[in-house]
């Protein structure tokens, strides 16, 4: 498996960024702007976005700013179980950038589901979070041990833009922190 990300064969999967989770997740105020930037960078490279929602009638809807950032063409998938296996499309591209909530629960399940399907999964550690910091850190460590690529939003963006030239390069650099 290559550790390089081919933006022509990539998608962004945002897991369960919903009103009640956003209110409860530690560091959500830092995570949401990173996800917003990820979506902006995805637009630069024409990368499709997929949004999941866990029991939206209980956890609330996806924030409107995130929906705007994802665009009207984004896939949106509601479900009633932690695993996203039954709702995410079978024909997702090879490279998947994962962000969302909660790291130890639905994000972890999504990462493993997609890995089992044979996808190259890139977990964006600074764009995921849990209510409890210990749950978040333990989940990241478990996934590292299972050879999941745990990286950052900015590192993934740089990988996508490794061969970008002006004007895309200039736009990409304006989105990095």
NORTA-V195594 format. One line per field, one symbol per residue. ss: DSSP state (@ for helix, = for strand, . for the rest). phi: phi as a letter, one per 40 degrees, with the letter a starting at -180 (. if undefined). psi: psi as a letter, one per 40 degrees, with the letter a starting at -180 (. if undefined). A space follows every 10 residues. Layout:
ss->???
phi->???
psi->???
This chain:
ss->......@@@= =====..=@@ @@@@...@@@ @@@@@@@@@@ @@@@...=== ====.@@@@. .=.@@@@@@@ ....=====. .......... ....====== =.@@@@@@@@ @@@@@@...= =========. ..@@@@@@@@ @@@@@...== =.@@@@@@@@ .......@@@ @@@@@..
phi->.cccbcccbb abbbcfcbdc cdcbccgdcc cdcccdcdcc cdcdbfccbb bbbcfdcbcg ccdccccccc gccccbbcab acccdcbcdc bcccbbcbbh acdcbccdcc dcdccccgcc bbccdcbbab cbccdccccc cccdccgccb bbdccccccc cdbcbdccdc ccccccc
psi->hieihhdefi ihhhhfgidd ddddhheddd dddddddddd ddddefhiih hihhgdedei ihiddddddd ideiihhiie idhedediid fiidhhhhia iidebddddd ddddddeeih hhhgdefiii dhdddddddd dddddefhhh aidddddddd edeiiieddd dddeei.
